[in-house]
Amino acid sequence: MELPGTVPYLDWRWDDLIFLLLAGVMLGSALLVVLGRDIIRSALWLILSFAALAGIYGLLGSAFLAISQILVYVGAIAVLILFAVMITQSKRGPARLVFNRQWWAGALAAIVLVLLMATTILLTEWDAAETVQVAEAREIALTLFEDYMFAFLALGVLLLAGVIGALYLAARDDEMPQTNIPERPSDEEEAA
């Protein structure tokens, strides 16, 4: 049995419906990453967001990008985040977030970014007749390892520094003695 060219009752093409579903899953799970207080669940929502983005890449016809998204982000980065979370002691966020006093700055930055993106989208002339060329994996590899080799190596060093920093922050030092910081004397004690 063959599917019809459009979705029944909606008169949409199937790839448009699949794109909307994947985009909704990606945006919804990204929102849950930010709003969640349990960091392990937030990491799992992040994996779902990355997987939905890989589905969008596959829908666009770039199998290489879709597979790279799964291998690099879902397979490596998200698992690294999960391992880093699991070796730390606290799995839940604080009851009151530290940066709640700066919500207005984040909201202002988000509004400015949305306005910039909307302006860019509205002022761009979109040519619907333009064909999309999908590069093969060999062409991408040659470009990456010949033209952008320095940037590729610099990115590797940056990621290595991030992993070392994360391990340093997550490591517990039980052998170190606890230092007692003396309390500052009150004004009455200083006056006496």
N, C-alpha and C positions, 0 to 999 in steps of 0.2 A: 504494500500500500504506500503510495507516494503522498507526501504532504503538499497541500496547495501552496501556491506562490506567496499568498498573503495569509495573515492570521484571520481566521473567520471572525466576523462581527466587528473587528477593529480596522480592517483594511490597511494593516501595516505589514511591511516586509518582516520576515522572521529574524533577519539579522538585526534589524532595528529594535525589535522586542528583546532579543537576547542582549544587545548592548545596554538597553535601559535596565534590564534586570541585573546585569553584572555591575553597571555603574551604581545602581541603588545599593547592592550588596557592599561594594567597595566604600562608598561614602558612609553608609550606615555603620559598617564595622570600624571605619576610621573614627567616626564620632564616638563609638563605644570605647575605642582605645583611649581617647582623650578624657572622656567622662568617667571611666571606670576607676574605682578605688583599689580593687584587687589587681596587683601588678601582673600576676600570672594570667589571669583572664584577659587583661589588656594585651599581653603578648600574644595570646591565642587569637584575639580579635585582629591583631596586626597581621598575623599569618593569613587569616581569611581575607583581609584587605589586599595583601600581596597576591594571593591566589586569584582573586577577582580581576586584578590588574593584568595578570598573566592571561586570563581568559579574554580580556579586551584585546591584548596584543595578538592572541591567536585568531580572534574574530577579524582583526585588521589584515590578516594574512602573513604576519611575521612570526613564523614558527620559531626562528632562532631567538627572537626577543622573548617569546613566551617561555621557552625552555630555559633561557638564561634567567628570567625572572623567578621561575620555580627553583632552579638550582642555587642561585646566588642569594636571593632574598628570603625565600621560604626555607630553603634547605640550610643556609649558612647563617645569615644575619639573625633571623628569628630564633633559630635554635641556640645561637650564641647568647641572645638576650635571655632566653629561658634558662640556660645554664648559669648565666651571671645572676639572675634573680634567685635561682635555687641555692646558690652558695652564700647568698647574703642572709642575714638573720630575719629581717622583717619582711613579710610578704604583703602587708597591707599598708596603705598610705596613712598619713596622719589624719586625725579627725578634722582638723582645720588646716587647710593648705597654707604654706608659708607665704605664697605669692598672691594671696587673695586681695591684698591691698593694691595690687597693680592690674586689676582686671580691666580697667578702663584703657590702659595703654595697649593691652592685647586686643581689645575690641576695636580701638582706633586703628591699629595696624592691620587688622583683618578687613575693616571697611575700606581702607586705602588700597589694599591688595585686590579686593573684589572690584573696586572702581577701575583700577589700572587694567585688570584682566578684561572687564567688560568693555572698556574703551578700546583696547587692543583688538578684541574680537569684532566690535562694531566697525572699526576703521579699516580692517583688513579686507581686501578684495578677494573673495573666494572664487576660484575658477573651478566649476563643477566638472568641466570637460578634461581637466588635467588628470593624467594617469599617474598612479603611484608605482614607483619602482621599488621592488623588494630586493635588497642586497642579499647575496648569499653569504654563508658563514665564512667562506674563504676570503671574500673581499673585505668583510668586516675585520677579520683577524689580521690581514695584511695591512690595512689602514691603521689599526690599533697598534700593532707591533713595529711598524715602520715609521709612520708619521707622528704618532703620539706616544712613543716609547717612554720619553721622560715623564710625561704626565701619568702614564700607567705605573711607572716605578714610584713616583712621588705619592700616588694614591695608595700603593701597597705599604709604603713606609708610614703614611698617616694612619692607615687601618691597624698596622702593627702597634704603633704608639697608643692608639685607642684601646686595643686589647690589653696591652701591658698596664695602662692606666686603670682600666676596669678591674683587672686582677689585683692590682695594688690596693685599690679602694675596697675591694670585696674581701681581701685577706684579713683574717683576724689575728691579732698578735696577743695571744694569751700569756706569753712569757714576759711581756713588758710590765713592769710594776706600775700600778696606778699612782699617779702623782696627785697629791692633795694641794689644790690651789688655795692659799689662805684667803679668807674673806677680807674684804676691805673694811677697816673699822668705820663705825658710824661717825657722824659729825659730833655727837655728844662725847664719844670716847676720845676723839682727837682733841676736843676742847679741854678735856680733863687732864 
